[in-house]
């Protein structure tokens, strides 16, 4: 897409109230644009992060990241071999998170994964449940995580990508207030529409890659983020609030643990595009 467009987008995002830049991709650490984007984000008061799968995390390769990345996510199994990889990250002084794909088969070893993360000096353990998780398995994972959070309080932050009625990001009634605020000042956009995603072709979407296109902001190849955000607020914020309210009310009424909130919002938005229930 070109670095200049992305640099403009970072500046505009900061003006819109966003304070965190996460750089994605197949292997962001090999992308020469990464430090340039991070420096621009820091210049505008934003924190930065990226996630890597790289098996070759070395001291020289990480040295330049020390002043660019505020949190480095490492997708990794919790094993002895992984510990050897993480030694270089720990030595670099960069705060890091261990990102784990949580499967039903891995639930019995969740406590070991937490102990591994603490032993490695991780700041965060990010648990991403497999799409094949049942509601009962997700509830079990949530109960285990709550217990482990208490045990590791002050040592490790543990985040499980799932919601229920006890941990909603906001109540449905708060959406009307947000809509009034963002129509008055665009800098409130990120209170609800976060993250704001720039896809590979330049399309800007709310919350996650591939979010239904009727809610897309526009394309950076055609317009600056500042302009498209103002138009989106005027034309789409109301419909987006309705989608969000529907999902929050379903979550609040449910006795079960639910999946990733952004996935739920994307599925609900997809229903409006087709006129038919979206595939789960």
Residue pairs with C-beta under 8 A, 6 or more apart in sequence:
1 198
1 200
1 201
1 202
1 220
1 221
3 33
3 36
3 37
5 202
5 220
5 221
6 33
6 37
6 198
6 220
7 36
7 37
7 40
8 220
8 224
8 225
9 198
9 204
9 220
9 224
9 225
10 21
10 37
10 40
10 41
10 44
10 46
11 40
11 44
12 224
12 225
12 226
12 229
13 21
13 46
13 196
13 225
14 41
14 44
14 45
14 46
15 187
15 226
16 186
16 187
16 189
16 190
16 196
16 225
16 226
16 229
17 186
17 187
17 188
17 189
17 190
17 191
18 46
18 189
18 190
18 194
18 196
19 45
19 46
19 47
19 190
20 46
20 47
20 48
20 49
20 195
21 37
21 38
21 41
21 46
21 47
21 48
21 49
22 48
22 49
22 50
22 51
22 195
23 31
23 34
23 37
23 38
23 48
23 49
23 50
24 50
24 51
25 31
27 52
27 53
27 54
28 34
28 50
28 51
28 52
29 50
29 52
29 54
29 61
29 65
34 50
34 68
35 64
35 65
35 68
37 48
38 48
38 68
38 69
39 68
41 47
41 48
42 48
42 68
47 70
47 71
48 68
48 69
48 70
48 71
49 69
49 70
49 71
49 72
49 73
50 69
50 72
50 73
51 72
51 73
51 74
51 75
51 99
52 72
52 73
52 74
52 75
53 74
53 75
55 85
57 74
57 85
57 86
57 88
57 89
58 88
59 88
59 91
59 92
61 88
62 88
62 89
62 92
62 94
63 92
65 72
65 92
65 94
66 92
66 93
66 94
69 94
70 95
71 94
71 95
71 96
71 97
71 123
71 124
72 89
72 94
72 95
72 96
72 97
73 96
73 97
73 98
73 99
73 126
74 85
74 86
74 89
74 96
74 97
74 98
74 99
75 99
75 100
75 101
76 82
76 85
76 86
76 98
76 99
76 100
77 100
78 98
78 100
78 109
78 112
78 113
78 116
78 117
79 116
82 116
83 116
83 119
83 120
86 96
86 98
86 120
86 122
89 96
90 96
90 120
90 121
95 123
96 121
96 122
96 123
96 124
97 122
97 123
97 124
97 125
97 126
98 116
98 117
98 120
98 122
98 124
98 125
98 126
99 126
99 128
100 106
100 113
100 125
100 126
100 127
100 128
101 128
101 130
102 110
102 127
102 128
102 129
102 130
102 133
102 141
102 160
103 130
103 132
103 133
104 130
104 132
104 133
104 134
104 137
106 113
107 137
107 140
107 141
107 144
110 127
110 141
110 144
110 145
110 148
111 144
111 148
113 125
114 125
114 148
114 151
114 152
114 156
114 158
117 125
117 156
118 152
118 155
118 156
122 156
123 156
123 157
124 156
124 157
124 158
124 159
125 156
125 157
125 158
125 159
126 159
126 161
127 141
127 145
127 158
127 159
127 160
127 161
128 161
129 137
129 138
129 141
129 160
129 161
129 162
129 259
129 260
131 259
133 141
133 259
135 256
135 257
135 258
138 162
138 256
138 257
138 258
138 259
139 256
139 257
141 160
141 162
141 257
142 160
142 162
142 164
142 257
145 158
145 160
148 158
149 158
152 158
161 260
162 257
162 258
162 259
162 260
163 169
163 251
163 257
163 258
163 259
163 260
163 261
164 251
164 254
164 256
164 257
164 258
165 251
165 252
165 253
165 254
165 255
168 248
168 251
168 252
169 261
170 178
170 192
170 248
171 248
171 252
172 244
172 245
172 248
172 249
172 252
175 192
175 241
175 244
175 245
175 248
176 241
178 188
178 191
178 192
178 241
179 237
179 238
179 241
181 188
181 191
182 188
182 189
182 191
182 192
182 233
182 237
183 233
183 234
183 237
186 229
186 230
186 233
189 196
189 229
189 233
190 196
192 240
192 241
192 244
193 206
193 207
193 240
194 207
195 207
195 208
196 204
196 205
196 206
196 217
197 204
197 205
197 206
197 207
197 208
197 209
197 211
198 204
198 220
199 205
199 209
199 210
201 219
201 221
202 219
202 220
202 221
202 222
203 213
203 216
203 218
203 219
204 216
204 217
204 218
204 219
204 220
204 225
204 228
205 211
205 213
205 215
205 216
205 217
206 215
206 217
206 240
207 262
207 265
207 266
208 262
208 263
208 266
210 266
211 265
211 266
211 269
212 266
212 269
212 270
212 272
212 273
213 273
214 269
214 272
214 273
215 236
215 239
215 240
215 243
215 269
217 225
217 228
217 229
217 231
217 232
218 227
218 228
218 231
218 232
239 272
243 265
243 268
243 269
243 272
244 265
246 268
247 261
247 264
247 265
247 268
250 258
250 264
251 258
251 261
251 264
258 264
267 278
267 280
268 278
270 278
271 277
271 278
